[in-house]
Structure formats: C-alpha cells, structure tokens
Amino acid sequence: MINKITLKKLPLVLALILSISGGISSAYSNPLPTQKTAIRTDLPPLPIEEVGNIEVLPAVFPESWMYIDESSFSSMFGGKMIVLDVAETKATKRIKGTADKNLIGNFRAAKTREEFYIAETFHPRGSRGPRTDVLVIYDKKTLSPIKEFVLDHIRLTALPRRHAMTLSEDEKFLYVANFTPAASFTVVDLDSREIVGTIGTPGCVLPFPTGKRSITSICSNGSLLTTILDNKGNKQSQHRVPQFFDTDDSPIFERPAIIDNMAYFPSFTGDVHTINLQGKIAKHQEMWSLLTPEERKAGWRPGGLTLMNSDDQGLVYIIMNPKGFDGSQTHGGTEIWIFDPIKKERISKIPVPKWAVSVALTRGDEPLLVVTNGEMTLDIFNPRTGELQQNISDFGNITPIVIFKAY
C-alpha cells in the first residue's frame, strides 16, 4: 500500500524537485561577470613540496623563550605546555611548540638534559572511569614523548606550582610530589629511565632539592622534613627540622624563590623565611620583613598564585597587594616589588596596570619580567625601568598561571 501511494505521488514530487532545482540553477547559472585572469606562462613552476618534515627546536633555547604551563583550569581538560618567545612582537612567530598536559598535570624542565617532564591523569570516559596517572619524558627539541611511566594514581593533583616536580642538583633524579592524602614523593632515575620507588613524608609535602642527594618538604606543624637518599635514590634517613612558623598565626606560601640553594619563603603577612638548602639537611637561617612598619599598618601584603620568582642576578620579585587581608593570599596585587635578599633591601617597585596574578623572569643579563594579569594575558616589562613593553594574548591562553624559565 505504501509503495503504491509513493509511486502515484512520485511524478508530483519530481515536478516539485525539478521546479525548485530549476529556480536554484537559474539563480546561479548567470553569475555576475568576472574579469578573466590571463595564465602566466613566463613564471617558473612551483617546487614540489616535501611532506613529512618535522621542525626541530634548538638544543639550547634562547633566553627569551619560556615554558607556559597552561592548566586550562576552567575545565582541567586539554591543558598544555607552550614554548613561547616572550620578546617576539609578531604574534605569528611567538609560539615555538606545544605538548599536551591533562587534568592540571605537573610540569618540570631540565637545565642540562634535553628533555622535560609531565605528570598527568586520564580517565577512559574523560571525567570518569578508572584513573591512570602517567609520567612522560619528552624530547625538548622535537616535543615528542621519549618514555612513559604508569604511576600508582598517587600524584599531587592541585593548583599548578613550580615544585610539584623537581630535579636533583646533578639532574640524575626526578622527584614527583604525591598526595592521596598521604604525602610522599616518587624518585625516578633519569639515567636508567626507571622508577626507583616512593618515599613517604608523613604530614609534609612537596620536594625541594637539598644538597646533592636530599629532599626537604614543608610540614603541617610549621617544621621541615629532610629526606637523605643514597646514590641509587633509595631512602637513607629522614630528619626533622624544628618548627619555624605558626601555621595558624603566621602561615607561609609554599612557593618560594630559590637562589643558589637558598630558599626564600614569604609569609601571608609580609615576612620572609630564609631556608638554607645547601647542605644535607635544611636549616632555617633567618626571618626578615618585606615591609616597613608604615606599609604593614597600611595593609600591604604578598599575594598571587605564583607570586614570587628570581632573576639570574639574584634579585627576588614578589607581587604585593595594597589592600591585603586574611584570605587575600591568592588574590594577586597591583605592584611587583624587587628585593636584594642578601641585603634584605627593596630595589624598586613596578606598578601593574591590569593586576598581577603570577610573575616570572627570563634568563640572562637583561631579563624580561613576565606577569600573568587579571585578564589571563601576559604583560611583559623591562624590570630595570618598569616600562611595559607589550601585552601578549591569543597564544592558547586560558589560565597561564605558572611560567618557567626555559634552558
């Protein structure tokens, strides 16, 4: 019955189709007149394009190149590491390459090895299903994976920071912070490309390299824990460093600037604790202030997501908020203050026009100051003059809140 009705109606349907198509054809069959272009026979033929070419980055990066840790924090999926030339003024030439970094993955780059490291997490259904943590070693010249390790789904998944992964002084070992919430760190032998093991640090988090074969972690009671390793990366001993701050009354940021194995940890209220990481066991050396009594009374405080960094000249840069209060420690601020940590003196102040959330410095004798502003774009300053040289956006930036020197 359906076939008979369909066949009976077919001539009418065809007529409608032909009528419509005829109208369309007539509309396009008489296009506007165009000028004919003569074929140039005097030009040489184009060369045959070779396919499959892979660009290779230099073994030593220029001083103005940086690693941008793009966590894609609004979704946590599809993050990446971006190699960016922050001195380049042409947008089409700034990006040198990218590597994927999923679920707020941890990132670290070597100085002497031609590689970098990403620890990340995957679920088979995107946001659900069994969790798999992996550590990937990448070739920095090709941005291609060299080796992948499956971790025991224990890596630290938290707001990105510079010391979620660190390297030993000689870059033989990589240390990966874990938190389940039991705290530990995993030791990876980069010479043999093998995981040595995982070492517990009860109540203490993050691996700060100390001496040649030690790691120091910050503890929840305001003390430190130093773990001494043997030359194979196994735990030899652990040592408690006495409490040096009160976690309730004077908490500190776990994001220090480290210069020549001297770590400068700012407190929420504007003091700095100098921790000596040069020997086998960490030592609290001294406490000093970023603020004058008048500035402290006025409400100045440090703040930001990655609020502190240093240049190759040994100066410390820190974001300061003129209206700080209890709870403002991650908010950022309006100025960058530059200090000589040896003399404990402020060198200068740099106003930031679009607010500051994170801060970083390029390498070299003439560094650039790179500030992640409140709009999640990058402001590039001359730190000697305070001049804003350019603003960088549209490089895949969503939440570029941690920036690393590139070697």
VOPAGU-2260 file (C-alpha; in pm, 1 decimal, decimal comma):
REM VOPAGU-2260
SITE   aa  ch    i         X         Y         Z
SITE  MET   A    0       0,0       0,0       0,0
SITE  ILE   A    1     281,5     238,8      95,1
SITE  ASN   A    2     465,2     160,9    -230,1
SITE  LYS   A    3     154,9     227,3    -440,1
SITE  ILE   A    4      92,2     564,8    -276,1
SITE  THR   A    5     455,7     656,0    -312,6
SITE  LEU   A    6     458,9     563,5    -681,6
SITE  LYS   A    7     140,6     757,4    -750,4
SITE  LYS   A    8     286,3    1067,3    -584,2
SITE  LEU   A    9     629,9    1032,8    -743,6
SITE  PRO   A   10     557,0    1244,9   -1058,1
SITE  LEU   A   11     432,3    1529,1    -839,9
SITE  VAL   A   12     737,2    1507,8    -611,6
SITE  LEU   A   13     969,3    1503,9    -911,2
SITE  ALA   A   14     793,9    1804,3   -1057,6
SITE  LEU   A   15     841,2    1995,7    -734,4
SITE  ILE   A   16    1209,1    1899,7    -713,6
SITE  LEU   A   17    1271,8    1996,2   -1074,8
SITE  SER   A   18    1085,4    2322,2   -1025,8
SITE  ILE   A   19    1289,6    2412,0    -717,9
SITE  SER   A   20    1619,5    2297,3    -867,5
SITE  GLY   A   21    1541,5    2487,8   -1183,4
SITE  GLY   A   22    1490,5    2802,4    -982,3
SITE  ILE   A   23    1814,2    2748,7    -797,7
SITE  SER   A   24    2000,8    2667,4   -1117,5
SITE  SER   A   25    1869,9    2977,0   -1287,2
SITE  ALA   A   26    1985,6    3187,1    -993,2
SITE  TYR   A   27    2339,7    3052,8   -1018,9
SITE  SER   A   28    2362,8    2990,6   -1393,3
SITE  ASN   A   29    2406,9    3360,3   -1464,1
SITE  PRO   A   30    2668,5    3482,2   -1213,5
SITE  LEU   A   31    2796,6    3835,8   -1215,4
SITE  PRO   A   32    3051,8    3894,2   -1488,8
SITE  THR   A   33    3410,5    3841,5   -1374,1
SITE  GLN   A   34    3733,3    3961,5   -1521,9
SITE  LYS   A   35    3935,0    3681,4   -1676,1
SITE  THR   A   36    4289,1    3644,1   -1549,8
SITE  ALA   A   37    4549,6    3554,3   -1805,2
SITE  ILE   A   38    4761,2    3249,9   -1732,6
SITE  ARG   A   39    5122,9    3347,3   -1671,9
SITE  THR   A   40    5341,1    3118,2   -1878,0
SITE  ASP   A   41    5660,0    3311,5   -1808,1
SITE  LEU   A   42    5681,1    3212,2   -1440,6
SITE  PRO   A   43    5879,7    2903,2   -1331,4
SITE  PRO   A   44    5682,0    2612,2   -1188,3
SITE  LEU   A   45    5645,6    2591,3    -810,8
SITE  PRO   A   46    5885,1    2348,0    -644,7
SITE  ILE   A   47    5745,2    2015,5    -531,9
SITE  GLU   A   48    5658,0    2042,2    -162,8
SITE  GLU   A   49    5810,3    1774,9      57,7
SITE  VAL   A   50    5572,8    1630,7     313,7
SITE  GLY   A   51    5651,4    1470,2     647,2
SITE  ASN   A   52    5909,5    1728,8     754,3
SITE  ILE   A   53    5945,2    1780,6    1130,2
SITE  GLU   A   54    6080,0    2106,4    1265,0
SITE  VAL   A   55    6339,9    2068,5    1540,9
SITE  LEU   A   56    6393,0    2321,6    1818,6
SITE  PRO   A   57    6746,7    2415,4    1924,6
SITE  ALA   A   58    6923,0    2214,3    2193,6
SITE  VAL   A   59    6971,8    2536,1    2393,5
SITE  PHE   A   60    6673,9    2771,0    2392,0
SITE  PRO   A   61    6717,5    3148,6    2353,5
SITE  GLU   A   62    6697,7    3342,4    2680,2
SITE  SER   A   63    6361,5    3498,8    2592,7
SITE  TRP   A   64    6187,6    3161,7    2544,8
SITE  MET   A   65    5975,1    3038,2    2832,5
SITE  TYR   A   66    5758,7    2739,3    2920,2
SITE  ILE   A   67    5398,7    2845,2    2979,5
SITE  ASP   A   68    5214,0    2594,8    3197,1
SITE  GLU   A   69    4859,8    2627,9    3060,2
SITE  SER   A   70    4646,5    2424,8    3300,0
SITE  SER   A   71    4309,6    2501,3    3136,0
SITE  PHE   A   72    4185,9    2531,9    3491,3
SITE  SER   A   73    3827,7    2618,6    3398,3
SITE  SER   A   74    3776,1    2263,9    3269,8
SITE  MET   A   75    4104,6    2090,0    3363,7
SITE  PHE   A   76    4095,1    1901,2    3032,5
SITE  GLY   A   77    4307,3    1986,7    2732,9
SITE  GLY   A   78    4582,9    2166,2    2918,6
SITE  LYS   A   79    4921,8    2209,0    2757,6
SITE  MET   A   80    5276,2    2328,1    2789,4
SITE  ILE   A   81    5355,1    2611,6    2545,8
SITE  VAL   A   82    5705,3    2713,5    2438,9
SITE  LEU   A   83    5670,6    3088,9    2390,9
SITE  ASP   A   84    5912,4    3364,5    2292,1
SITE  VAL   A   85    5801,7    3649,6    2517,4
SITE  ALA   A   86    6030,4    3901,6    2344,0
SITE  GLU   A   87    5880,0    3840,2    1999,7
SITE  THR   A   88    5648,3    4119,9    1885,4
SITE  LYS   A   89    5490,4    3928,9    1594,5
SITE  ALA   A   90    5208,4    3704,7    1711,8
SITE  THR   A   91    5263,9    3453,2    1432,1
SITE  LYS   A   92    5621,9    3388,3    1544,4
SITE  ARG   A   93    5579,7    3367,0    1923,8
SITE  ILE   A   94    5467,3    3006,4    1966,3
SITE  LYS   A   95    5750,3    2758,3    1912,5
SITE  GLY   A   96    5560,4    2443,6    2006,3
SITE  THR   A   97    5321,1    2276,2    2249,8
SITE  ALA   A   98    5278,3    1949,8    2439,0
SITE  ASP   A   99    4957,8    1815,1    2593,7
SITE  LYS   A  100    4913,1    1821,3    2970,6
SITE  ASN   A  101    4586,3    1677,7    3101,9
SITE  LEU   A  102    4399,8    1726,4    3430,8
SITE  ILE   A  103    4620,3    2001,1    3582,8
SITE  GLY   A  104    4929,8    1796,9    3508,5
SITE  ASN   A  105    5260,8    1873,8    3677,8
SITE  PHE   A  106    5545,7    2010,7    3465,7
SITE  ARG   A  107    5921,3    2043,0    3504,6
SITE  ALA   A  108    6205,2    2105,3    3258,9
SITE  ALA   A  109    6568,6    2006,7    3291,2
SITE  LYS   A  110    6854,7    2255,1    3251,6
SITE  THR   A  111    7130,7    2022,5    3130,3
SITE  ARG   A  112    6926,1    1738,8    2981,9
SITE  GLU   A  113    6747,9    1798,8    2650,9
SITE  GLU   A  114    6412,1    1697,7    2795,6
SITE  PHE   A  115    6117,6    1796,8    3010,6
SITE  TYR   A  116    5865,1    1603,7    3220,2
SITE  ILE   A  117    5486,6    1598,5    3251,7
SITE  ALA   A  118    5286,0    1400,6    3509,4
SITE  GLU   A  119    4916,9    1384,9    3420,9
SITE  THR   A  120    4595,4    1191,3    3478,3
SITE  PHE   A  121    4346,6    1024,1    3245,2
SITE  HIS   A  122    4004,3     860,8    3277,1
SITE  PRO   A  123    3869,4     637,0    2997,6
SITE  ARG   A  124    3541,1     831,9    2988,5
SITE  GLY   A  125    3700,7    1173,9    3016,6
SITE  SER   A  126    3582,1    1274,0    3362,5
SITE  ARG   A  127    3501,9     925,8    3493,2
SITE  GLY   A  128    3620,6     568,0    3489,4
SITE  PRO   A  129    3935,5     410,6    3636,3
SITE  ARG   A  130    4210,5     665,3    3694,0
SITE  THR   A  131    4551,8     631,5    3532,6
SITE  ASP   A  132    4843,1     858,1    3627,3
SITE  VAL   A  133    5137,7     873,9    3390,8
SITE  LEU   A  134    5476,3    1041,9    3391,4
SITE  VAL   A  135    5604,1    1124,9    3043,7
SITE  ILE   A  136    5957,8    1221,3    2944,2
SITE  TYR   A  137    5963,2    1449,9    2639,0
SITE  ASP   A  138    6241,0    1540,6    2396,1
SITE  LYS   A  139    6261,9    1922,3    2418,8
SITE  LYS   A  140    6383,8    1955,9    2058,5
SITE  THR   A  141    6102,8    1759,8    1891,5
SITE  LEU   A  142    5841,6    1785,3    2172,1
SITE  SER   A  143    5790,3    1410,4    2125,7
SITE  PRO   A  144    5748,0    1158,7    2410,0
SITE  ILE   A  145    6058,5     953,0    2487,2
SITE  LYS   A  146    5921,7     728,3    2760,1
SITE  GLU   A  147    5605,5     693,5    2966,3
SITE  PHE   A  148    5569,8     551,6    3317,6
SITE  VAL   A  149    5239,7     447,3    3474,4
SITE  LEU   A  150    5219,8     577,1    3831,7
SITE  ASP   A  151    5005,4     429,5    4109,5
SITE  HIS   A  152    4741,1     708,1    4082,8
SITE  ILE   A  153    4902,2     898,1    4366,7
SITE  ARG   A  154    5047,4    1212,8    4207,9
SITE  LEU   A  155    4962,1    1552,1    4354,3
SITE  THR   A  156    4660,5    1698,8    4173,1
SITE  ALA   A  157    4638,7    2056,4    4293,0
SITE  LEU   A  158    4679,1    2411,2    4170,3
SITE  PRO   A  159    4988,0    2406,4    3943,7
SITE  ARG   A  160    5313,0    2510,7    4109,6
SITE  ARG   A  161    5682,0    2508,5    4026,0
SITE  HIS   A  162    5780,8    2248,3    4283,8
SITE  ALA   A  163    5525,3    1975,2    4227,2
SITE  MET   A  164    5815,0    1808,1    4042,6
SITE  THR   A  165    6183,0    1887,4    4092,6
SITE  LEU   A  166    6524,8    1755,5    3992,3
SITE  SER   A  167    6834,2    1673,7    4193,3
SITE  GLU   A  168    7127,7    1912,4    4170,1
SITE  ASP   A  169    7304,2    1694,6    3910,3
SITE  GLU   A  170    6972,1    1612,4    3736,5
SITE  LYS   A  171    7019,2    1239,9    3784,9
SITE  PHE   A  172    6689,8    1205,5    3974,9
SITE  LEU   A  173    6342,4    1347,5    3920,6
SITE  TYR   A  174    6116,7    1384,5    4225,5
SITE  VAL   A  175    5737,7    1375,7    4179,4
SITE  ALA   A  176    5513,0    1501,4    4461,8
SITE  ASN   A  177    5227,8    1271,1    4569,3
SITE  PHE   A  178    4920,2    1333,9    4784,4
SITE  THR   A  179    4642,9    1081,8    4838,5
SITE  PRO   A  180    4603,1    1249,2    5108,1
SITE  ALA   A  181    4905,3    1059,6    5240,9
SITE  ALA   A  182    5211,1    1262,4    5140,0
SITE  SER   A  183    5510,8    1113,5    4960,9
SITE  PHE   A  184    5736,1    1163,4    4660,5
SITE  THR   A  185    5837,0     926,8    4382,3
SITE  VAL   A  186    6201,8     900,1    4277,0
SITE  VAL   A  187    6280,7     845,3    3907,7
SITE  ASP   A  188    6632,3     760,4    3788,2
SITE  LEU   A  189    6672,2     960,5    3467,7
SITE  ASP   A  190    6989,5     776,2    3366,1
SITE  SER   A  191    6836,9     427,9    3374,9
SITE  ARG   A  192    6483,3     555,1    3292,2
SITE  GLU   A  193    6341,0     356,4    3584,3
SITE  ILE   A  194    6126,0     437,5    3886,7
SITE  VAL   A  195    6334,6     379,1    4197,9
SITE  GLY   A  196    6046,9     392,8    4444,7
SITE  THR   A  197    5814,1     608,1    4653,4
SITE  ILE   A  198    5916,8     757,4    4987,9
SITE  GLY   A  199    5663,4     858,8    5249,7
SITE  THR   A  200    5680,3    1204,1    5411,0
SITE  PRO   A  201    5403,3    1191,1    5674,5
SITE  GLY   A  202    5244,6    1531,0    5722,9
SITE  CYS   A  203    5495,4    1701,5    5491,3
SITE  VAL   A  204    5452,6    1795,0    5124,6
SITE  LEU   A  205    5647,4    1894,8    4811,9
SITE  PRO   A  206    6007,1    1803,3    4722,9
SITE  PHE   A  207    6259,7    2089,0    4747,2
SITE  PRO   A  208    6608,8    1968,5    4641,8
SITE  THR   A  209    6863,2    1998,9    4923,5
SITE  GLY   A  210    7234,8    1945,0    4873,5
SITE  LYS   A  211    7320,2    1671,8    4624,7
SITE  ARG   A  212    7103,1    1381,3    4741,1
SITE  SER   A  213    6844,5    1523,6    4980,6
SITE  ILE   A  214    6485,6    1643,8    4960,7
SITE  THR   A  215    6315,2    1883,2    5203,2
SITE  SER   A  216    5937,3    1901,9    5249,1
SITE  ILE   A  217    5715,9    2152,7    5435,4
SITE  CYS   A  218    5522,0    2005,1    5727,6
SITE  SER   A  219    5176,5    2086,9    5857,7
SITE  ASN   A  220    5306,7    2184,1    6203,2
SITE  GLY   A  221    5538,4    2454,8    6069,4
SITE  SER   A  222    5853,4    2242,1    6059,9
SITE  LEU   A  223    6052,3    2079,9    5778,0
SITE  LEU   A  224    6142,2    1720,9    5694,9
SITE  THR   A  225    6466,0    1641,3    5509,0
SITE  THR   A  226    6498,3    1301,7    5341,0
SITE  ILE   A  227    6853,0    1189,9    5257,1
SITE  LEU   A  228    6892,7     947,1    4966,3
SITE  ASP   A  229    7178,7     720,5    4869,0
SITE  ASN   A  230    7336,3     732,8    4523,6
SITE  LYS   A  231    7076,6     487,8    4391,1
SITE  GLY   A  232    6783,6     704,4    4502,0
SITE  ASN   A  233    6676,2     494,5    4799,3
SITE  LYS   A  234    6589,3     646,0    5136,8
SITE  GLN   A  235    6887,9     657,2    5368,5
SITE  SER   A  236    6749,0     861,7    5658,7
SITE  GLN   A  237    6499,3    1135,6    5749,4
SITE  HIS   A  238    6549,0    1435,6    5977,0
SITE  ARG   A  239    6300,9    1679,5    6133,7
SITE  VAL   A  240    6391,4    2047,7    6124,9
SITE  PRO   A  241    6233,6    2235,8    6419,8
SITE  GLN   A  242    5918,9    2443,3    6372,9
SITE  PHE   A  243    5994,3    2793,2    6242,5
SITE  PHE   A  244    5645,1    2933,6    6175,9
SITE  ASP   A  245    5296,4    2901,5    6321,3
SITE  THR   A  246    5052,7    2758,5    6067,4
SITE  ASP   A  247    4760,2    2938,9    6234,5
SITE  ASP   A  248    4909,6    3278,2    6320,1
SITE  SER   A  249    5178,6    3326,4    6051,2
SITE  PRO   A  250    5134,2    3076,0    5764,4
SITE  ILE   A  251    5375,8    3081,9    5470,0
SITE  PHE   A  252    5341,8    3034,6    5094,8
SITE  GLU   A  253    5483,3    2704,6    4970,9
SITE  ARG   A  254    5600,3    2886,6    4654,5
SITE  PRO   A  255    5948,8    3022,4    4729,7
SITE  ALA   A  256    6213,5    3183,7    4516,0
SITE  ILE   A  257    6529,8    2969,4    4527,2
SITE  ILE   A  258    6870,4    3124,3    4452,0
SITE  ASP   A  259    7192,8    2921,1    4490,5
SITE  ASN   A  260    7003,0    2667,5    4704,6
SITE  MET   A  261    6881,4    2939,0    4939,1
SITE  ALA   A  262    6500,7    2932,5    4953,9
SITE  TYR   A  263    6302,2    3246,0    5036,8
SITE  PHE   A  264    5954,3    3160,3    5166,2
SITE  PRO   A  265    5722,9    3461,6    5212,3
SITE  SER   A  266    5457,3    3460,3    5482,9
SITE  PHE   A  267    5098,4    3571,7    5428,7
SITE  THR   A  268    5165,8    3885,8    5633,3
SITE  GLY   A  269    5485,4    4002,5    5460,9
SITE  ASP   A  270    5777,7    3834,2    5635,9
SITE  VAL   A  271    6035,3    3615,4    5458,7
SITE  HIS   A  272    6190,7    3296,7    5597,9
SITE  THR   A  273    6532,8    3214,2    5454,2
SITE  ILE   A  274    6590,8    2837,4    5439,3
SITE  ASN   A  275    6939,8    2707,4    5367,5
SITE  LEU   A  276    6912,3    2406,9    5132,0
SITE  GLN   A  277    7283,6    2387,7    5050,9
SITE  GLY   A  278    7379,8    2108,0    5289,3
SITE  LYS   A  279    7245,7    1759,2    5350,8
SITE  ILE   A  280    6983,8    1882,1    5597,8
SITE  ALA   A  281    6782,5    2203,6    5562,2
SITE  LYS   A  282    6834,2    2484,7    5811,5
SITE  HIS   A  283    6613,7    2779,9    5898,3
SITE  GLN   A  284    6858,1    3067,0    5867,3
SITE  GLU   A  285    6661,5    3382,8    5947,2
SITE  MET   A  286    6338,7    3579,4    5914,7
SITE  TRP   A  287    6315,1    3930,8    5772,6
SITE  SER   A  288    6041,1    4165,7    5653,3
SITE  LEU   A  289    5933,4    4288,7    5311,0
SITE  LEU   A  290    5751,1    4580,2    5473,7
SITE  THR   A  291    5821,7    4892,9    5667,4
SITE  PRO   A  292    5606,0    4942,7    5979,2
SITE  GLU   A  293    5404,9    5204,7    5787,9
SITE  GLU   A  294    5342,5    4970,0    5493,0
SITE  ARG   A  295    5239,7    4688,4    5724,5
SITE  LYS   A  296    4996,5    4917,6    5904,8
SITE  ALA   A  297    4854,2    5038,9    5572,1
SITE  GLY   A  298    4763,6    4681,9    5473,9
SITE  TRP   A  299    5029,1    4578,5    5219,7
SITE  ARG   A  300    5064,6    4200,7    5184,9
SITE  PRO   A  301    5206,5    3949,5    4934,4
SITE  GLY   A  302    4955,2    3766,3    4717,5
SITE  GLY   A  303    4911,8    3565,6    4399,8
SITE  LEU   A  304    4900,2    3218,9    4250,9
SITE  THR   A  305    5268,9    3205,7    4155,2
SITE  LEU   A  306    5365,8    3518,1    4339,3
SITE  MET   A  307    5745,8    3500,3    4354,3
SITE  ASN   A  308    6044,7    3443,0    4125,0
SITE  SER   A  309    6407,8    3548,3    4077,8
SITE  ASP   A  310    6641,5    3660,8    3800,5
SITE  ASP   A  311    6995,0    3547,0    3720,2
SITE  GLN   A  312    7133,5    3848,7    3906,6
SITE  GLY   A  313    6998,8    3715,5    4235,6
SITE  LEU   A  314    6710,2    3958,0    4280,2
SITE  VAL   A  315    6370,2    3846,9    4409,5
SITE  TYR   A  316    6039,8    3966,8    4259,9
SITE  ILE   A  317    5712,9    3940,2    4451,2
SITE  ILE   A  318    5352,4    4050,4    4389,6
SITE  MET   A  319    5216,0    4289,1    4653,0
SITE  ASN   A  320    4856,1    4382,4    4734,9
SITE  PRO   A  321    4788,9    4725,8    4893,7
SITE  LYS   A  322    4464,3    4604,6    5047,2
SITE  GLY   A  323    4563,1    4265,8    5183,9
SITE  PHE   A  324    4362,1    4083,4    5447,7
SITE  ASP   A  325    4329,3    3735,9    5595,0
SITE  GLY   A  326    4223,1    3526,9    5296,0
SITE  SER   A  327    4367,8    3751,6    5023,3
SITE  GLN   A  328    4684,5    3545,2    4976,0
SITE  THR   A  329    4583,1    3411,3    4631,7
SITE  HIS   A  330    4422,1    3731,1    4502,3
SITE  GLY   A  331    4727,7    3892,7    4342,8
SITE  GLY   A  332    4814,7    4258,9    4357,5
SITE  THR   A  333    4885,2    4590,9    4190,6
SITE  GLU   A  334    5263,9    4608,7    4217,7
SITE  ILE   A  335    5576,5    4396,3    4177,8
SITE  TRP   A  336    5839,7    4468,0    4444,3
SITE  ILE   A  337    6203,9    4382,4    4371,1
SITE  PHE   A  338    6437,9    4287,3    4657,4
SITE  ASP   A  339    6801,9    4209,0    4714,9
SITE  PRO   A  340    6758,6    3910,9    4952,3
SITE  ILE   A  341    7120,2    3924,4    5071,9
SITE  LYS   A  342    7095,7    4287,0    5181,2
SITE  LYS   A  343    6724,0    4247,1    5259,7
SITE  GLU   A  344    6659,2    4573,0    5078,9
SITE  ARG   A  345    6390,9    4673,0    4830,7
SITE  ILE   A  346    6538,4    4785,2    4499,8
SITE  SER   A  347    6228,6    4918,8    4325,2
SITE  LYS   A  348    5853,3    4887,6    4266,4
SITE  ILE   A  349    5676,4    4825,9    3935,4
SITE  PRO   A  350    5306,1    4918,8    3905,7
SITE  VAL   A  351    5099,2    4664,4    3712,8
SITE  PRO   A  352    4812,4    4821,7    3513,8
SITE  LYS   A  353    4593,1    4510,7    3478,0
SITE  TRP   A  354    4651,5    4344,6    3815,6
SITE  ALA   A  355    4908,4    4070,1    3871,9
SITE  VAL   A  356    4838,5    3704,8    3946,9
SITE  SER   A  357    5170,3    3534,0    3865,9
SITE  VAL   A  358    5523,9    3650,2    3799,3
SITE  ALA   A  359    5831,5    3508,4    3622,0
SITE  LEU   A  360    6166,7    3624,2    3483,5
SITE  THR   A  361    6351,0    3522,7    3168,7
SITE  ARG   A  362    6716,1    3418,5    3183,2
SITE  GLY   A  363    7017,7    3636,0    3109,1
SITE  ASP   A  364    7183,4    3965,9    3192,9
SITE  GLU   A  365    6888,2    4165,3    3059,2
SITE  PRO   A  366    6585,1    3972,0    3185,2
SITE  LEU   A  367    6224,1    4038,8    3099,8
SITE  LEU   A  368    5957,3    4043,9    3369,3
SITE  VAL   A  369    5656,1    3834,0    3267,0
SITE  VAL   A  370    5332,9    3893,8    3457,7
SITE  THR   A  371    5011,1    3696,1    3421,2
SITE  ASN   A  372    4749,9    3967,7    3468,3
SITE  GLY   A  373    4388,0    3955,2    3581,3
SITE  GLU   A  374    4270,0    3903,3    3222,9
SITE  MET   A  375    4488,1    3589,3    3191,9
SITE  THR   A  376    4712,1    3750,3    2931,0
SITE  LEU   A  377    5083,9    3827,3    2971,4
SITE  ASP   A  378    5228,8    4172,5    3039,4
SITE  ILE   A  379    5597,8    4197,9    2950,3
SITE  PHE   A  380    5803,1    4458,3    3142,3
SITE  ASN   A  381    6159,2    4583,2    3143,1
SITE  PRO   A  382    6230,2    4525,0    3513,5
SITE  ARG   A  383    6510,5    4782,8    3522,0
SITE  THR   A  384    6293,6    5069,9    3400,0
SITE  GLY   A  385    5946,3    4939,9    3484,1
SITE  GLU   A  386    5837,0    5000,5    3122,6
SITE  LEU   A  387    5550,5    4787,5    2990,5
SITE  GLN   A  388    5687,8    4665,8    2656,9
SITE  GLN   A  389    5395,6    4464,0    2526,9
SITE  ASN   A  390    5089,7    4258,5    2612,5
SITE  ILE   A  391    5070,0    3901,8    2477,4
SITE  SER   A  392    4738,7    3725,7    2420,5
SITE  ASP   A  393    4584,1    3478,9    2176,9
SITE  PHE   A  394    4850,8    3211,0    2226,5
SITE  GLY   A  395    4614,8    2944,1    2357,8
SITE  ASN   A  396    4594,1    3116,8    2694,6
SITE  ILE   A  397    4311,6    3024,4    2929,2
SITE  THR   A  398    4483,3    3012,8    3269,2
SITE  PRO   A  399    4861,5    3058,7    3220,0
SITE  ILE   A  400    4930,7    3079,2    3592,2
SITE  VAL   A  401    5276,0    2916,6    3610,1
SITE  ILE   A  402    5565,2    3023,4    3387,2
SITE  PHE   A  403    5908,5    2857,5    3383,9
SITE  LYS   A  404    6248,2    2966,6    3258,3
SITE  ALA   A  405    6347,0    2764,7    2951,3
SITE  TYR   A  406    6705,1    2643,0    2907,1
